[in-house]
Amino acid sequence: MAKLTLEFKTDNAAFTDGNGEAEIARILRTLASRIEDGGRDDMHILVSDLNGNAIGHCYFTLPEPESD
C-alpha cells in the first residue's frame, strides 16, 4: 500500500483575500506532478506557497514490490 503524508500551514498571505482554496488546489496539483515525475519509490517534498515560502512537507512512499 502506498503512503502519503501531507502537512502544511495556511496562515500566511498566500491564503488570504479569498485565495485559500485556489492556493491549496495549486499546491495539490504541483505535488501530484512532482510525485508522478519523481521516478523514486520514496520521496520527501518541501511544500512551498505561491510566494516561495516553505509551509510544510509531503512524504510519499510506494509499496515494496512483491516477491515471486
SVG drawing of the C-alpha trace seen along z (x, -y; Angstrom):
<svg xmlns="http://www.w3.org/2000/svg" viewBox="-13 -40 27 57">
<polyline fill="none" stroke="black" stroke-width="0.4" points="0.0,0.0 1.3,-3.4 1.5,-6.0 1.1,-9.8 1.6,-12.2 0.9,-15.9 1.1,-18.7 1.2,-22.4 0.2,-25.7 -2.3,-28.1 -1.8,-31.1 0.2,-33.4 -0.5,-36.0 -0.8,-33.4 -4.0,-32.1 -5.7,-35.4 -8.2,-37.6 -10.3,-34.6 -7.3,-32.8 -7.1,-29.9 -9.0,-27.3 -7.1,-28.3 -3.8,-28.1 -4.5,-24.7 -5.6,-23.4 -2.4,-24.8 -0.2,-23.1 -2.0,-19.8 -1.6,-19.9 2.1,-20.7 2.6,-17.9 0.8,-15.4 3.0,-16.4 6.2,-16.0 5.1,-12.6 4.2,-11.5 7.5,-12.6 9.6,-11.6 11.0,-8.3 11.6,-7.2 9.7,-4.9 10.3,-7.2 10.3,-11.0 10.2,-14.0 8.9,-17.2 9.2,-20.6 5.8,-22.3 6.0,-26.0 3.3,-28.6 2.9,-30.8 5.3,-33.4 8.0,-30.8 7.7,-30.4 8.2,-26.9 5.0,-26.0 5.1,-22.2 6.2,-18.8 4.9,-15.9 6.2,-12.4 5.3,-9.7 6.2,-6.0 5.3,-3.3 4.8,0.3 7.6,2.8 7.3,5.0 6.0,8.5 8.5,11.3 7.8,14.1"/>
</svg>
